[in-house]
Amino acid sequence: MRRARYPRHHLISAAAVACCLTIGAAPSASAVDDPVSLPTVRTALGADEPCAGPSAETARAEPWTRAAMSLSRAWQLTQGSGVLVAVVDTGVGADIPALQGRVTHVGAAKPDCVGHGSFAAGLIAAAPGPGSGMAGVAPQARVLAVPGTDERGITDGPALATAIRQAADAGAKVIYVARAVLDGRAELTKAVEYASERDALIVAPVAPDALPRGATGDQAAARPYFPAFLPKVVSVVDYGPDLARPTNAPEPFAADLAAPGDAVVSVGPRGAGHYIGSGSSFAAANVAGAAALVRARYPELSADQTAARLASTAYPADIPRLDPYAGLTAVAGGGAVDRRVEPARVDPKPDTAEGSRRTALVVAGAALLLVLVLAAAVAIVPRGRARSWRAADR
């Protein structure tokens, strides 16, 4: 297991009680969209499979993830305006109304044949649309689409490393990497260091979304994937409406945060329809959106401080669960301070009991002094009178 890479500062959240209610309890089943009605997003496509198209279905209900992350309250503080989030994935479609006017493409990042990158970008930054409850975590953030795979969704460590460098060079403040790979550790380590030097926060899934068919027990065992396992990368694992993970999900080796990632709803590669998906890659997208909110509200924070804030304000669990609202409202005792929250001024009131004790001590001391003076007078005055107040002989 890795050591914790970001310190847990002492923070007091204005939403501590509400956090326990919304994050700690599983949402009701009515908050989850019917998975049968929406097409499922794919991670990769076979050589002969057609590209993903627009979905004919729209998620009308509010997704369960909005309540789980307290997004309605978080949006009252910020919606991520001004923050550029890089999506290193299969690309992002150019004809997605929920992202209209906020996507910049690098190289071959469009069109998105697989649809995974568009889905992730929607989780991060989709704006709410008419007749739908779906919206991204940071609905006013800008998206930088960087190709991290080939057209069919196949990738490796060196390809991801190149994409991370491109995202950092373009000025992304948050870099979302959709894939977890076993190769390319050296190249990815250098790329992560390169991005960190440019104050970019990297977020990645702790493991692939699902095990291949017929996977052996050895393949299912927890192991370190990259870039999530590297220092300076926020690694994320998924959970669903019941706070559990799918049975075909790989075992996480170690993770910094857990976030909603199963039975989540987002946009397709084209059109206004929606897809449904599950996996750690989508949980990482939600964390990337939360990082965009924090960086928009606290532009003075570095990438490391932003990561520390997200970890410190997460709901306590075996793997701390993301709480964006707490990350925006907490007041740090030893790290980032919310300068937008005016602390309540309380006039100190005197301690009545303490004052009484002090008064009693003063009175007792004065009485003792008076007794001593009187005793001395009783002994001295008669002698003085007997000598007519003359000095005594030596």
Buried (B, 14 or more C-beta within 10 A) or exposed (E): EBEEBBEBBEBEBBBBEBBEEBBEEBBEEEBBBEEEEBBEBBBBBEEEEEBBEBBEBBBEBBBBBBBBBBBEBBBEBBBBBEBBBBBBBBBBBBBBBBBEEBBBBBEEBBBBBBBBBBBBBBBBBBBBBEEBBBBBBBBBBBBBBBBBBBBBBBBBBBBBBBBBBBBBEBEBBBBBBBBBBEEBBEBBBEBBEBBBEBBBBBBBBBBBBBBEEEEEEEEEEEBBBBBBBBEBBBBBBBBBBEBEBBEBBBEBBBBBBBBBBBBBBBBBBBBBBBBBBBBBBBBBBBBBBBBBBBBBBBEEBBBBBBBBBBBBBBBEEEBBBBBBBBBBBBBBEEBBBBEEEEEEEEEEEEEEEEEEEEEEEEEEEEEEEEEEEEEEEEEEEEEEEEEEEEEEEE
